[in-house]
Amino acid sequence: MTSPDLTSTITSHILEKIDNFQANTIGIILGSGLGEAIATLDDAIEIPYSDIPDLPQSTVKGHSGRLIYGFMDKKPVLVFSGRFHLYEGYTAAEACITIRIMGTLGIKKVFITNAAGAINPQFDAGDLMLITDHINFTGQSPLTGHNYEEWGLRFPDMSKVYCANLRATALEAAKAVSVRLERGVYIQLSGPNLETPAETRMFKLLGGDAVGMSTAIEAVTAVHMGMKVMGIACLTNKNLPDCMAETTHEGVIEQASKSSVAMSALVREIISRLD
């Protein structure tokens, strides 16, 4: 069970390995195949998840399972390269422990990235999509169970999950580095099976533009802890229900890896513009 005591213990282990951690650090979670999106940080300290006691382990190909602390444009950044998913058997609360750790460390801004399938026919594989809102279709909430008041309210408002100021900065940054950045609604499923043509039609009718297996519950957790959230989806495949091509996890990772250059350029430009 995730609790303040557990996250405090984990953060203590992390701080034993990072002796210069700064309070204004920006948090980043990297999705499938996006490990190279933050290829190099200045003065980087890398910690394998396996070296952090009590931290869950990422079991999915494309998630390297490394915690990286360093500097980007002289700004401190903490990167979780690899996340935890519901389909791995973790509860929603356990899958979001990365966010709880960031909040416990005092991080106020978090960038959440993922690999997703495009269901908006105007979007293409290889595009990046700025998440404007989400639909949690997992049937699970990371806030179920006992509420710890030191983390947040029992009934947190979710009318503005994705920070408008961060989104505006992202759009300006995308123009500056000539990266195509779409905008849309992201739908999270529990996975691991991919969506059927009928499900894809339904998600489109619900107003979704992209679909994946992470992010929404992490964003909810971040808002619960009072953090400002930005979400960017790397669209790795195009789901057209009337002519759906077979999608493989290997193909998703391959496309995400190709998009890492654009993702890296965008994230670096965004961070350079933050106070």
N, C-alpha and C positions, 0 to 999 in steps of 0.2 A: 504494500500500500504506500502511495506517495504521501509524504507529510513534510511539514517544515523541518522536523528533526532529521529526516532522511536527506533532504536537499542541503541542509546545513552541513551534515557530515560529508556529503559529496563535494560541496564547494570548499570545505576545509582541505580535502585531499588535493583539489585543483590548485588552491592558493599556495600549497606547499611546493608546487612545481612552477608557479608563476609568481615571482617575488616582486614584480613591478606592475601589478594589475592596477589599472586606473579606473576611477569611478565613471568617467565619461565614455566608457567603452561601448561600441556599437556591436550588437549581436547579429549573427548571420547563421541561418540553417540552409545547407546545400542539399538539393534533391538528387534523384537518380541520375548518374552520369555527369553530374555537374561539379565533381571534385576538383577539376582543373580550372573552374571559373575563378577561383582565388588561388592561382598557381603559386604566387610568391608574395609573401608579406615581409616587410623589413623587420629585422630582429625577431624572426619567428621562433616560437617555442611550440613543438608538436608533442602531443600526448596521445598515445593510442588509448582508445576506450578501455581496452583490456587492462591498462595500468591504473585505472581509476576505480577503486573499490566501490561496490554497491551500485555502480552505473550499469544499466542494461546494455546489452551488446547488439549491434546491428548485424543481421544475418543475411542481408539481401545483396546480391551482386550489384555493383555500381555505387555502393555506399562504403566508403573506405574505413569508417569507424575511427576518425581522428579528431581530436580537439586541437585547434590551432589558435594561438594568441600572437598577435604581432601588430604592425603599424602599416596603414595604407594612407598615403598622403599625410603622413605624420599624425594620423588619428588612430587611436587604439581600437582594435577589432578582435572579437572572439568568434571563431568559426566552428560550428559543429558540422564536420564533413561526414554526413551520414546521420540518418534519423531512425526512429522506431515507429513501426506501423501496427495497426490493429490486426492485420492479417498474419503477423508474426506471432500472435497470441498475447500481445500486450493489451492491457486495458487502456481506455482512452486517457486516463490519468497518467498511467505509466508511459504511454507514447509521447506525452507532453512534458516529460521530466526535464528535457533540455530547456524549455521555457521557464520552468520553475527554478532551475539552476541560474539562468540569466537574471531572473528577477531577484533571487537571493543575493546575487553578486552586485545588485544595484543598477543593472543595465536598464536604460529607459527607452531605447529604440531598438527594434528588431526587424531584420529583413528575412522574410521566409520565401524560399524558392522551391520549385518543384518541377517535375516533368509531367506533362499532361497531354491528353488528347483533345484536339480542337473539334468542337461540334458546331461552331459557327462556320458556315460554308465560305465566308469571306476571309477566314484565317487560313494560313498555310503552315505545313510542317516546317519548323525552323524559325518561325516567328516567336517573339516574346510577347507575353500578355500581362499588362499591369492589372492586378486584381482590384476591382472596384467594390465588390461585395461577394458573398459566398452563400451557398446552400449546403448545410450539413446533412447529407443523406445517409449517414452511417447508422442512425438510430441510437447513437451513443453520445454522451456529453462528458468532457473531462471534469466537469464540476459536480457530477453525481456523487452523492455520499456526504460525509461530514465537510462542512465549510470552515476553513481556518480563517478567522477574521484578519490575521496578519497578512494574509494573501489578498483578500478582497471581499467584496460584498456577496451575500448569499444569492442575490438576484441582480447581477450586473447588466447594465444596459448594453445592447449590441446594435444600436442604430448607426454607429459610426466606427465600425471595426477597423477599417483601413484608413489611416490618417490622411486627410485631405492635403495637408501641407507637404507630406512626404510624397504623395502622388504627383502633386504639382512639380516638385523638384525632380522627380523621375522623368516626367514628360519633357521638362527643359533639358535635362541631362541627355535624354535619348536624341533630341535634335542636335545637341552639341557634338555627339560622337557618331551621328548618322546611323543610329540603330532603329530599326522599325519596331515600334512598341504599340501593340494593340491594347485595347481596354475591354474588360468584360467581367462577367460573373463566373465564378469557379464553383463547381460542384464536387464535394468530396464523397467518395464511396468507401466502403470498408475493404473491398477487394478480397482475395487477390485476382479473382477472375475479372476479365475485361468485360465491358458492356456489350449487350446484344443490340442488333439493329432496332428492335422495339424499344429498348431502354433508351437508346440514343435519341429516338424521336421524342420520347417522353421528356428527357432532360432538356431538349431544345424547346419544347412547349412550356416548360417551367421557367424558361428565361436563361438557361445556362449557355455559356460560350465555350467552356472547357471543362474537362472532367478528369479527376485523378484520385489518389488514395491517401492524401495527407493534407496538411496546411490549415483546413478550416478549424479543426479542434485545437491546433496550436495557436491560431489567431485568437480564438475564444479565451484560451488560457492566458495569453499575453494581455488581452484587454482586462481580464479579471485581476491581473496584477498591476494595472495602471500603466502599461507600456504602450508606446506608439508603434503601430504595425504597418509595414509595407509588404505586399506579396507580389511576386513575379513568377509567372508560369512559363516554362519553356515548352512550347508546343511541339511535340515530337512526332505526332502522326495526325492525320485528318480523318475524322469519323463521319462519313456520309452514309446514312442508314440504307439508302437504296443501292449502294454499290460499295459496301464496306470491304476493304482489303484486310487480309489477316495481319494482326499486329503481334509482335513478339517482344519480350522484355529486352532481348539483345538488340533489337532494332531501336527500341526506345533509348537505350543507353548510348547506342551509336549516334543517333541524332542529337541527343543532349550533349554529347561530347563535342560534336561539330558546332553546336550553338554556344559552347563555353566561352569562345572568344568574344562574342557579342555580349554575353552576360557579364563577363569580367570587365569589359570596357564600360558598360552601363553602370555597374555597381561602383566601380572606382570613380566615375564621374559624379555619381550621386553623392558619395561620401565626401568628395572634395568640396561639394557645395554646402555641406552641413556645418552649422555653427559648433 
